[in-house]
């Protein structure tokens, strides 16, 4: 039992939150690419992505491994993104800091999604059972390259006035 839930239920909740983070992150990315703030979607993205990282630590584990490092780095990146967006109101360099950190957080969600796909989808697990085989490496490199290009485009296209201070 984890927080009063069976492991299966907890896993389902974590997956739903993760998918919501990825979906809302893609909407936010579209907004960044088109120069729109997408305020509600941004809040959903940041909340669900923080929740994804936090709930990832709730799974039973023996020893500190790569998923924990990704979760910790993601939370640091998200803290910076939230500060840039809501604390510094996208003023000056904080606009680019926000875009980059938000996209890094979305990338981490997608990176983990690829890992999970290669673990859970039988056809993918068969071609890369140890996740060190070329199909896995190529998939992760493609995801990384796509995010590098999209982040560079979003950084150059997301302009406008800083948000008014609350």
Steps between C-alpha positions, in 0.01 A plus 500: 500500500621845404308793646209262558504372140608169357817514292290450185271793587793722597672414171184583304467837677867575433463407130188716460676796662805441278291486183315816605839667550620393157176599326479840671872551437450446128220759507731742683776428247257586219424825682869581534556431130212731407586770757200436726520471879230232545462596867258225608683229305829618646368465854367151421830401341712621789273349767471161331870486419594577861246238611651247258845548646377490859283191453793326334671496839203316654578169332675236706869489415821344618780749462518834326500455122475691171124568534567678828770718346269593212223581750729718711641686199148546365385654828795742499428597138129543580581720799697729269221498239238587761719777643563642151131490408330604824775655712688700238199540264701411186688830523826531309709185489241317710289454185766282338576330832132409527477364145814291534419358844137428410613313189769311693230389745279386210798320347560311825135387497538379143839340573341298780206422272738342248669301777161377620390415146810285449433328832125445464425459128590141409617578146732776624624293794585220257724721283668674794471282812787673684431851370854528372428360154503724189118534466473641852799729458372626164152564643645701787733693269209587269295626797797705620565650156133589453498674837821690431358634173156581647653667804722718281200596287282568806773712659518721193124519439363555853518876536284775636464708809581365844205388709361761738615448859231355723 
